[in-house]
Amino acid sequence: MELKELTDKIAGICDTYVEKYEISKSQDWMLLKIQEELGELNSAYLKLTSRGRIGKATPAELEKNLQEEIADVLCFVLLFARERGIDPEEAIKNKWYKYFEIEKGNV
């Protein structure tokens, strides 16, 4: 699946979510959701690495939770980029690929 197609599907899910819970979807909301989800990712990682309260969760459950929180962060980053009209693939190429050129001495 292409990244744009994946992002479109994620946007549909997000639209259903904000409608169901009567949330005003905005760029600010999406950016704040990234921060919220990143906090949840940090918490999941701390639990997985025995530096947080894990309760009765098994190692497999903790790993699954970490994966789900990574998905949440990625999804909201994609949604925010889409809302801002940013092509994530182009942004990555422009930011990260230049380092390949530096390593090759082509800069």
C-alpha positions in Angstrom: 0.0 0.0 0.0 1.3 3.4 -0.9 1.8 6.0 1.8 -0.9 8.3 0.4 -3.4 5.5 0.3 -2.6 4.6 3.8 -2.9 8.2 4.9 -6.3 8.5 3.2 -7.5 5.5 5.1 -6.2 6.9 8.4 -7.9 10.2 7.6 -11.2 8.3 7.2 -10.9 6.6 10.5 -10.0 10.0 12.2 -13.0 11.6 10.6 -15.3 8.9 12.1 -13.6 9.4 15.5 -14.0 13.2 15.6 -17.6 13.0 14.4 -18.4 10.3 17.0 -16.9 12.2 19.9 -17.8 15.7 18.6 -14.2 16.9 18.4 -13.3 20.0 16.5 -10.5 18.7 14.2 -7.9 21.3 13.5 -4.1 21.5 12.9 -3.7 22.5 16.6 -5.7 19.4 17.7 -3.6 17.1 15.5 -0.3 18.6 16.8 -1.5 18.2 20.4 -2.5 14.6 19.6 1.0 13.9 18.4 2.3 15.1 21.8 -0.3 13.1 23.7 0.5 9.9 21.8 4.2 10.5 22.1 3.7 10.6 25.9 1.8 7.4 25.7 4.6 5.9 23.7 7.1 7.0 26.3 5.0 5.4 29.0 4.7 2.1 27.1 8.4 2.0 26.6 9.1 2.7 30.3 6.8 -0.2 31.2 8.3 -2.5 28.7 11.8 -1.8 30.1 10.7 -2.2 33.7 10.9 1.5 34.5 7.2 2.0 34.9 4.2 0.3 36.7 3.2 -2.7 34.6 0.4 -4.1 36.7 -0.5 -7.6 35.5 0.5 -7.0 31.9 2.6 -9.8 30.3 5.7 -9.0 28.3 3.8 -9.8 25.1 1.0 -7.3 26.1 3.6 -4.7 26.9 5.3 -5.2 23.5 1.9 -5.0 21.7 1.1 -1.8 23.6 4.4 -0.3 22.4 3.6 -1.2 18.8 0.2 0.3 19.1 1.5 3.6 20.5 4.1 3.8 17.7 1.2 3.4 15.3 -0.7 6.2 17.0 2.3 8.6 16.7 2.9 7.7 13.1 -0.8 8.1 12.2 -1.1 11.5 13.7 2.1 12.7 12.1 0.8 11.6 8.8 -2.5 13.3 9.4 -0.8 16.5 10.5 1.4 16.5 7.4 -1.7 15.9 5.2 -3.6 18.8 6.8 -0.6 21.1 6.2 -0.3 19.9 2.6 3.1 18.3 3.2 4.1 15.2 1.3 5.9 13.1 3.9 7.9 11.2 1.3 9.2 14.5 -0.2 9.9 15.9 3.2 12.0 12.9 4.1 13.9 13.0 0.8 14.6 16.7 1.3 15.7 16.4 4.9 17.3 13.0 5.2 18.6 12.0 1.7 20.9 15.0 1.6 23.0 13.1 4.2 23.6 10.3 1.6 25.1 13.0 -0.6 27.3 14.3 2.2 28.6 10.8 2.9 29.4 10.3 -0.8 31.2 13.7 -0.9 28.7 15.1 -3.4 27.9 18.2 -1.5 
